[in-house]
Amino acid sequence: MRAVVQRVSRARVTPGGEIGRGLCVLLGVARGDGPEEAARLAGKVARLRIFPDDAGRFDRSVEDIAGSVLAVSQFTLIADTATGNRPSFLGAAPPEEAEPLYEHFCAELRMLGLPVETGVFGAKMELYLVNDGPVTIVLDA
C-alpha cells in the first residue's frame, strides 16, 4: 500500500468531495495488502507531523490542526516502471480486493476522529488542490 500525502489549503475531487485545510491522500493498494496495512497507514497519515507550529517547524499533524482528509484511490501509484516505457500495473490489487481496503483506510481515519471526504472508487476523476508549501510525502505500508 502506498500513499502520496499532500498538505493542502483546499482540495476537491470530481466526482466526490472537497475539504479545506488538511491532507490530500492518493492511495494505491497492492496485491497482498490487508486490513493491517490499511490501519497502520491510516494511523501514520493521521499522526504525520507536516504542519507548522508557531516557530514554523513541522511539528503538528492533521489531528492537531483539526484538519480534514481527502482520500482518493489511485492504482497507478503501484506502477512498475523497471522495464520498458509502458508501466505495468500487475502489482496493483484487483478492484474487488482494493476497494474494501480503500474503504477500510478511510474508516480507520474516521475512527481516529478525522473528517474524511472521498472520490468515487474506480471512476475517472479530476482532482483540484492547492498544495500548501508545497509539501508532499510518500508513505509505504
C-alpha positions as YAML, in Angstrom:
chain: A
units: angstrom
residues:
- id: 1
  name: MET
  ca: [0.00, 0.00, 0.00]
- id: 2
  name: ARG
  ca: [1.36, 3.37, -0.98]
- id: 3
  name: ALA
  ca: [0.11, 6.85, -0.10]
- id: 4
  name: VAL
  ca: [1.13, 10.17, -1.59]
- id: 5
  name: VAL
  ca: [0.24, 12.71, 1.09]
- id: 6
  name: GLN
  ca: [-0.01, 16.38, 0.19]
- id: 7
  name: ARG
  ca: [-0.52, 19.18, 2.68]
- id: 8
  name: VAL
  ca: [-3.27, 21.35, 1.19]
- id: 9
  name: SER
  ca: [-5.07, 24.57, 1.93]
- id: 10
  name: ARG
  ca: [-8.02, 23.12, -0.03]
- id: 11
  name: ALA
  ca: [-8.75, 20.18, -2.33]
- id: 12
  name: ARG
  ca: [-11.65, 18.82, -4.36]
- id: 13
  name: VAL
  ca: [-12.23, 15.71, -6.42]
- id: 14
  name: THR
  ca: [-14.93, 15.39, -9.07]
- id: 15
  name: PRO
  ca: [-16.90, 13.23, -8.68]
- id: 16
  name: GLY
  ca: [-16.53, 13.24, -4.92]
- id: 17
  name: GLY
  ca: [-15.99, 15.61, -2.05]
- id: 18
  name: GLU
  ca: [-13.93, 18.60, -1.03]
- id: 19
  name: ILE
  ca: [-12.02, 19.81, 2.00]
- id: 20
  name: GLY
  ca: [-10.40, 22.93, 3.35]
- id: 21
  name: ARG
  ca: [-7.09, 22.79, 5.22]
- id: 22
  name: GLY
  ca: [-5.73, 19.30, 5.66]
- id: 23
  name: LEU
  ca: [-4.31, 16.43, 3.63]
- id: 24
  name: CYS
  ca: [-5.00, 15.10, 0.16]
- id: 25
  name: VAL
  ca: [-4.10, 11.41, 0.17]
- id: 26
  name: LEU
  ca: [-3.70, 9.44, -3.06]
- id: 27
  name: LEU
  ca: [-3.89, 5.76, -2.08]
- id: 28
  name: GLY
  ca: [-2.66, 2.79, -4.08]
- id: 29
  name: VAL
  ca: [-3.44, -0.75, -2.92]
- id: 30
  name: ALA
  ca: [-1.04, -3.52, -3.91]
- id: 31
  name: ARG
  ca: [-1.61, -7.26, -4.20]
- id: 32
  name: GLY
  ca: [-1.12, -8.85, -0.80]
- id: 33
  name: ASP
  ca: [-2.15, -5.78, 1.20]
- id: 34
  name: GLY
  ca: [-4.63, -6.34, 4.01]
- id: 35
  name: PRO
  ca: [-6.56, -4.57, 6.75]
- id: 36
  name: GLU
  ca: [-3.46, -4.38, 8.96]
- id: 37
  name: GLU
  ca: [-1.58, -2.33, 6.37]
- id: 38
  name: ALA
  ca: [-4.61, -0.07, 5.87]
- id: 39
  name: ALA
  ca: [-4.94, 0.57, 9.61]
- id: 40
  name: ARG
  ca: [-1.20, 1.16, 10.07]
- id: 41
  name: LEU
  ca: [-1.04, 3.56, 7.14]
- id: 42
  name: ALA
  ca: [-4.14, 5.46, 8.31]
- id: 43
  name: GLY
  ca: [-2.52, 5.94, 11.72]
- id: 44
  name: LYS
  ca: [0.69, 7.15, 10.11]
- id: 45
  name: VAL
  ca: [-1.22, 9.64, 7.93]
- id: 46
  name: ALA
  ca: [-3.24, 10.95, 10.90]
- id: 47
  name: ARG
  ca: [-0.13, 11.49, 13.02]
- id: 48
  name: LEU
  ca: [2.26, 12.68, 10.30]
- id: 49
  name: ARG
  ca: [3.69, 15.96, 11.59]
- id: 50
  name: ILE
  ca: [3.92, 18.12, 8.48]
- id: 51
  name: PHE
  ca: [2.02, 21.22, 9.62]
- id: 52
  name: PRO
  ca: [3.99, 24.12, 11.10]
- id: 53
  name: ASP
  ca: [3.96, 25.07, 14.75]
- id: 54
  name: ASP
  ca: [4.26, 28.69, 15.89]
- id: 55
  name: ALA
  ca: [8.01, 28.58, 15.18]
- id: 56
  name: GLY
  ca: [7.43, 27.31, 11.63]
- id: 57
  name: ARG
  ca: [8.77, 23.79, 12.34]
- id: 58
  name: PHE
  ca: [6.97, 20.67, 11.10]
- id: 59
  name: ASP
  ca: [5.53, 19.68, 14.46]
- id: 60
  name: ARG
  ca: [1.75, 19.37, 14.04]
- id: 61
  name: SER
  ca: [-0.38, 16.66, 12.50]
- id: 62
  name: VAL
  ca: [-3.70, 16.93, 10.70]
- id: 63
  name: GLU
  ca: [-5.24, 15.78, 14.01]
- id: 64
  name: ASP
  ca: [-3.51, 18.65, 15.85]
- id: 65
  name: ILE
  ca: [-4.81, 21.32, 13.48]
- id: 66
  name: ALA
  ca: [-8.35, 19.86, 13.31]
- id: 67
  name: GLY
  ca: [-7.92, 19.43, 9.57]
- id: 68
  name: SER
  ca: [-9.64, 17.11, 7.09]
- id: 69
  name: VAL
  ca: [-8.54, 14.39, 4.70]
- id: 70
  name: LEU
  ca: [-9.49, 13.95, 1.06]
- id: 71
  name: ALA
  ca: [-8.72, 10.30, 0.18]
- id: 72
  name: VAL
  ca: [-8.59, 9.33, -3.49]
- id: 73
  name: SER
  ca: [-7.96, 5.80, -4.73]
- id: 74
  name: GLN
  ca: [-5.19, 5.68, -7.34]
- id: 75
  name: PHE
  ca: [-4.00, 2.27, -8.53]
- id: 76
  name: THR
  ca: [-1.37, 3.91, -10.77]
- id: 77
  name: LEU
  ca: [0.78, 4.50, -7.66]
- id: 78
  name: ILE
  ca: [1.59, 0.79, -7.78]
- id: 79
  name: ALA
  ca: [3.04, 1.03, -11.30]
- id: 80
  name: ASP
  ca: [6.19, -0.92, -12.10]
- id: 81
  name: THR
  ca: [8.39, 1.05, -14.47]
- id: 82
  name: ALA
  ca: [11.53, -1.09, -14.17]
- id: 83
  name: THR
  ca: [11.47, -2.23, -17.80]
- id: 84
  name: GLY
  ca: [10.31, -0.50, -20.93]
- id: 85
  name: ASN
  ca: [8.34, 2.69, -21.25]
- id: 86
  name: ARG
  ca: [4.86, 1.39, -20.51]
- id: 87
  name: PRO
  ca: [4.09, 0.97, -16.81]
- id: 88
  name: SER
  ca: [2.89, -2.41, -15.60]
- id: 89
  name: PHE
  ca: [0.04, -2.49, -13.10]
- id: 90
  name: LEU
  ca: [0.24, -6.22, -12.33]
- id: 91
  name: GLY
  ca: [1.26, -5.41, -8.75]
- id: 92
  name: ALA
  ca: [-1.93, -3.45, -8.09]
- id: 93
  name: ALA
  ca: [-4.68, -5.26, -6.24]
- id: 94
  name: PRO
  ca: [-7.74, -6.08, -8.37]
- id: 95
  name: PRO
  ca: [-10.70, -3.77, -7.74]
- id: 96
  name: GLU
  ca: [-12.66, -6.35, -5.72]
- id: 97
  name: GLU
  ca: [-9.74, -6.51, -3.25]
- id: 98
  name: ALA
  ca: [-8.62, -2.88, -3.43]
- id: 99
  name: GLU
  ca: [-11.97, -1.19, -2.84]
- id: 100
  name: PRO
  ca: [-12.64, -2.77, 0.59]
- id: 101
  name: LEU
  ca: [-9.11, -1.86, 1.71]
- id: 102
  name: TYR
  ca: [-9.51, 1.71, 0.47]
- id: 103
  name: GLU
  ca: [-12.80, 1.90, 2.41]
- id: 104
  name: HIS
  ca: [-11.09, 0.37, 5.47]
- id: 105
  name: PHE
  ca: [-8.33, 3.00, 5.26]
- id: 106
  name: CYS
  ca: [-10.98, 5.77, 5.19]
- id: 107
  name: ALA
  ca: [-12.91, 4.16, 8.07]
- id: 108
  name: GLU
  ca: [-9.73, 3.98, 10.17]
- id: 109
  name: LEU
  ca: [-9.13, 7.70, 9.62]
- id: 110
  name: ARG
  ca: [-12.71, 8.43, 10.67]
- id: 111
  name: MET
  ca: [-12.30, 6.27, 13.79]
- id: 112
  name: LEU
  ca: [-9.33, 8.47, 14.67]
- id: 113
  name: GLY
  ca: [-11.72, 11.43, 14.61]
- id: 114
  name: LEU
  ca: [-10.79, 12.93, 11.25]
- id: 115
  name: PRO
  ca: [-13.36, 14.25, 8.78]
- id: 116
  name: VAL
  ca: [-12.80, 12.32, 5.55]
- id: 117
  name: GLU
  ca: [-14.09, 13.06, 2.07]
- id: 118
  name: THR
  ca: [-13.51, 10.66, -0.81]
- id: 119
  name: GLY
  ca: [-13.50, 10.28, -4.51]
- id: 120
  name: VAL
  ca: [-15.53, 7.57, -6.27]
- id: 121
  name: PHE
  ca: [-13.62, 4.30, -6.38]
- id: 122
  name: GLY
  ca: [-12.83, 3.20, -9.94]
- id: 123
  name: ALA
  ca: [-14.23, 6.35, -11.53]
- id: 124
  name: LYS
  ca: [-12.37, 8.70, -13.84]
- id: 125
  name: MET
  ca: [-11.86, 11.69, -11.58]
- id: 126
  name: GLU
  ca: [-10.46, 15.20, -11.71]
- id: 127
  name: LEU
  ca: [-8.50, 16.39, -8.71]
- id: 128
  name: TYR
  ca: [-8.05, 20.05, -7.86]
- id: 129
  name: LEU
  ca: [-5.84, 21.09, -4.98]
- id: 130
  name: VAL
  ca: [-3.72, 23.85, -3.59]
- id: 131
  name: ASN
  ca: [-0.58, 22.19, -2.25]
- id: 132
  name: ASP
  ca: [0.44, 24.19, 0.81]
- id: 133
  name: GLY
  ca: [4.21, 24.59, 0.99]
- id: 134
  name: PRO
  ca: [4.42, 22.70, -1.29]
- id: 135
  name: VAL
  ca: [4.68, 19.65, 1.00]
- id: 136
  name: THR
  ca: [4.38, 16.14, -0.44]
- id: 137
  name: ILE
  ca: [5.36, 12.92, 1.37]
- id: 138
  name: VAL
  ca: [5.30, 9.34, 0.04]
- id: 139
  name: LEU
  ca: [4.44, 6.62, 2.58]
- id: 140
  name: ASP
  ca: [4.66, 2.87, 2.02]
- id: 141
  name: ALA
  ca: [2.95, 0.36, 4.31]
...
